Amino acid sequence: MMLLHLMACLAQDLEAETAPTVIDSERLNLVMETLPKCVTYKDDEQTFNYCVAANVHRLADPQVCAAAGAQESACRSDWVSARLNSPKTSPERLLEQCGPARDCALMVLDSHPRETLAAHADACADHAGHFANDCINHAGRRWVSGKPGPQAQGALNEIPNRRPDLVGFWVGVAQACQKQELDCSIADQGQPFAGNAIACPRGYQSARNRPGQWCDMQVAN
């Protein structure tokens, strides 16, 4: 008898764990006008979230992503991705609509490089979160592939940036790839590169030792 009672309790617990979650009225109201077909899944949290995320790209505004629950970041990324190369949507608006999705911000910044590597480094630090290093390094690879001369390298010193370690590294890589003599003096001039005397020579040596890895990079964007 006790065994039957225990099995009944376990069955009830299992049913409670697997029961679909009912979407609250606030989230339903968000999708009612823009994605009414998703309302039909109001008793199934997972399907409802997926429906919102899968259809947001059609909408003019991703506000409805706030109703996508666990899929909110994916929802915002899909909306931004659909407008990534559209001249009608500025990079600033795309970054804003990424919200907390840092991989989304990385995608935007990769597609819309800033005017200088130093400025791009700051944008990466501001928006890309734990993807900031990847964001800056992608930009560094693009910069080196453009074969920047000494004037372009020196111009980096005009804009202070918060990641002189990575910016300076790519200055060193650029010099080595273009077979210039090592000159990291710009790395020690003023605020932008203060304390960066190590990163620049390290980049130079890395590219000298493995030019195929650093100097013959194929850059997609």
Secondary structure, DSSP 4 states (H G I P E B T S, - for coil): -HHHHHHHHHHHHHHHHHSPPPPPHHHHHHHHTT-GGGGGGTT-HHHHHHHHHHHGGGSS-GGGGGGSGGGHHHHHHHHHHHTTT-TTS-HHHHHHHHTT-HHHHHHHHHHS--SSHHHHHHHHHHH-GGGHHHHHHHHHHHHHHT---HHHHHHGGGS--S-HHHHHHHHHHHHHHTTPPP--GGGGSHHHHTT-TTHHHHHHHHHHH-HHHHTS-----
